[in-house]
Amino acid sequence: MRAPILAFDTSAAHCAAALLLADRVILRHEAMEKGQAERLMPLLEEVLAESGLVWGDLKAIAVGTGPGNFTGVRIAVAAARGLALGLGIPAVGVTRLEALAFGLPRPVLVVEDARRGEVYAQEFRERGPEDAELTEVVDIILDHGTSFVGSASGAMAQAWNTKPLLPRYPLVEAIARIGAVRALTPQPRPAPFYLRGADAAPPSDPPPVILDA
């Protein structure tokens, strides 16, 4: 896909954007626990302004689809869908796990902290990716010759006495680069990539009873 490609991600405690141009990449990353919904569009406009481009110059949108914070993922995915519809350009969803693996030698195992003593894990081999899963670190077996990368790598490095790899690209830049390739062919609309159900549970109170008058 011919540049420019605009990518963004709010799946964790940040608001990040990357503008992939023919000769360079403009990156922005702002740490924040909340407020991504209010900050995302101004941040994207700042990135475009720095490049001297306008919205109509974009060829595609790429967005991080998680796994991660439920609200953050939904914010970014909704924004990507709306921008793609309004601009008439493709929107491509990219998971956090495949973005972290992008550009690294295969096989590589991505392990991301999912809290509660669990991790998101996905192995990427030469023939393609295995299914992503939510599991405990102790349940993961690192095959001979397989490297690993991700935010849970500290615990795994200690358990296996193996030095983890660093991602080749910043997360949002990897999302942009993957999106540029995928936008060459028809893609489904971006959708949140969840491996765990929402923390919020439905109310336990019985539903109201409608009485006849």
DAZIKA-V618020 format. One record per residue. N is the residue number from 0. RES is the residue in one small letter. SS is DSSP state (hx for helix, st for strand, lp for the rest). OMEGA is omega in degrees with one decimal (NA if undefined). D_LAST is the distance of its C-alpha to the last C-alpha in whole Angstrom. Layout:
n=[N:N]
res=[RES:RES]
ss=[SS:SS]
omega=[OMEGA:OMEGA]
d_last=[D_LAST:D_LAST]
This chain:
n=[0:1:2:3:4:5:6:7:8:9:10:11:12:13:14:15:16:17:18:19:20:21:22:23:24:25:26:27:28:29:30:31:32:33:34:35:36:37:38:39:40:41:42:43:44:45:46:47:48:49:50:51:52:53:54:55:56:57:58:59:60:61:62:63:64:65:66:67:68:69:70:71:72:73:74:75:76:77:78:79:80:81:82:83:84:85:86:87:88:89:90:91:92:93:94:95:96:97:98:99:100:101:102:103:104:105:106:107:108:109:110:111:112:113:114:115:116:117:118:119:120:121:122:123:124:125:126:127:128:129:130:131:132:133:134:135:136:137:138:139:140:141:142:143:144:145:146:147:148:149:150:151:152:153:154:155:156:157:158:159:160:161:162:163:164:165:166:167:168:169:170:171:172:173:174:175:176:177:178:179:180:181:182:183:184:185:186:187:188:189:190:191:192:193:194:195:196:197:198:199:200:201:202:203:204:205:206:207:208:209:210:211:212]
res=[m:r:a:p:i:l:a:f:d:t:s:a:a:h:c:a:a:a:l:l:l:a:d:r:v:i:l:r:h:e:a:m:e:k:g:q:a:e:r:l:m:p:l:l:e:e:v:l:a:e:s:g:l:v:w:g:d:l:k:a:i:a:v:g:t:g:p:g:n:f:t:g:v:r:i:a:v:a:a:a:r:g:l:a:l:g:l:g:i:p:a:v:g:v:t:r:l:e:a:l:a:f:g:l:p:r:p:v:l:v:v:e:d:a:r:r:g:e:v:y:a:q:e:f:r:e:r:g:p:e:d:a:e:l:t:e:v:v:d:i:i:l:d:h:g:t:s:f:v:g:s:a:s:g:a:m:a:q:a:w:n:t:k:p:l:l:p:r:y:p:l:v:e:a:i:a:r:i:g:a:v:r:a:l:t:p:q:p:r:p:a:p:f:y:l:r:g:a:d:a:a:p:p:s:d:p:p:p:v:i:l:d:a]
ss=[lp:lp:lp:lp:st:st:st:st:st:lp:lp:lp:lp:st:st:st:st:st:st:st:lp:lp:lp:lp:st:st:st:st:st:st:st:lp:lp:lp:lp:hx:hx:hx:hx:hx:hx:hx:hx:hx:hx:hx:hx:hx:hx:hx:hx:lp:lp:lp:hx:hx:hx:lp:lp:st:st:st:st:st:lp:lp:lp:lp:lp:hx:hx:hx:hx:hx:hx:hx:hx:hx:hx:hx:hx:hx:hx:hx:hx:hx:hx:lp:lp:st:st:st:st:st:lp:hx:hx:hx:hx:hx:hx:lp:lp:lp:lp:lp:lp:st:st:st:st:st:st:st:st:lp:lp:st:st:st:st:st:st:st:st:lp:lp:st:st:lp:lp:lp:st:st:st:st:hx:hx:hx:lp:lp:lp:lp:lp:lp:lp:st:st:st:lp:lp:lp:hx:hx:hx:hx:hx:hx:hx:hx:lp:lp:lp:lp:lp:lp:lp:lp:lp:lp:hx:hx:hx:hx:hx:hx:hx:hx:hx:hx:hx:hx:lp:lp:lp:lp:lp:lp:lp:lp:lp:lp:lp:lp:lp:lp:lp:lp:lp:lp:lp:lp:lp:lp:lp:lp:lp:lp:lp:lp:lp:lp:lp]
omega=[178.4:177.7:9.9:176.8:179.1:179.3:176.3:-176.5:175.2:-174.4:178.7:-176.7:-179.8:170.1:-171.7:179.9:175.4:174.7:-178.4:179.9:-178.2:-173.6:-177.7:177.1:175.4:-175.7:172.0:177.3:179.4:177.7:176.9:178.7:178.7:179.6:-179.7:-178.5:-179.3:-173.4:-170.0:-175.3:174.6:178.5:178.5:179.0:177.3:178.7:177.8:-178.8:179.3:-178.7:-176.4:-179.6:173.4:-176.5:-177.0:178.6:-175.4:178.1:-179.7:175.0:172.5:-174.3:174.4:-174.7:-179.9:7.7:-178.8:179.9:-175.6:-177.5:-179.6:179.0:-178.7:178.5:-176.1:-178.3:179.2:179.0:-179.2:179.1:-179.0:179.7:-179.4:179.7:-177.4:-176.9:-178.8:-179.5:-179.9:170.4:-174.9:175.7:180.0:179.9:177.7:-175.9:-179.9:176.7:179.2:-179.2:-172.3:176.2:179.8:178.3:179.2:0.1:176.7:179.4:176.8:179.5:-177.9:-179.8:177.8:-178.4:-178.9:-179.7:-177.3:177.3:165.7:-176.8:175.1:179.1:179.8:-179.0:-179.9:-177.5:-179.8:-176.6:168.2:177.5:174.3:-179.2:173.2:-173.0:175.4:-179.1:-176.0:-179.1:-177.5:176.6:179.5:-179.5:178.1:178.6:-179.8:175.0:177.1:-175.2:175.5:-175.6:177.5:-174.1:179.2:179.2:-178.9:177.6:178.7:-177.9:-174.2:-177.9:-177.3:-179.5:-179.7:172.7:170.3:175.4:-179.9:-177.9:166.7:-173.3:-173.9:174.9:176.7:177.0:179.5:-177.0:176.0:179.5:179.8:179.0:-176.2:-178.5:177.3:179.5:179.7:-177.2:172.7:177.7:177.6:179.3:178.3:178.6:-176.7:173.1:179.7:177.7:179.4:177.5:-177.7:179.8:177.6:-178.8:-178.5:-179.7:177.4:-179.7:179.7:178.6:179.0:-178.0:176.1:179.5:NA]
d_last=[64:66:65:64:61:58:57:54:53:50:49:51:52:53:53:56:57:60:62:64:67:70:72:70:67:65:63:61:59:57:56:53:50:47:47:48:45:47:50:51:51:53:55:56:57:59:61:61:63:65:66:66:64:61:57:59:62:60:60:57:55:55:52:52:49:50:49:48:46:43:42:45:46:43:44:47:46:43:46:49:46:46:49:50:48:49:53:53:55:54:52:53:52:54:53:55:57:58:59:61:63:64:68:69:71:69:68:66:63:61:59:56:55:51:51:50:53:53:54:54:56:58:61:63:66:68:66:63:60:59:55:54:52:51:53:55:59:60:59:61:64:67:69:72:73:70:69:66:64:61:60:60:63:65:63:64:68:68:67:69:72:72:72:69:69:68:66:68:66:63:60:59:62:62:59:60:63:61:59:62:63:59:59:62:59:56:53:50:48:48:45:45:47:45:47:44:40:39:39:35:33:29:27:27:24:21:18:15:12:9:6:4:0]
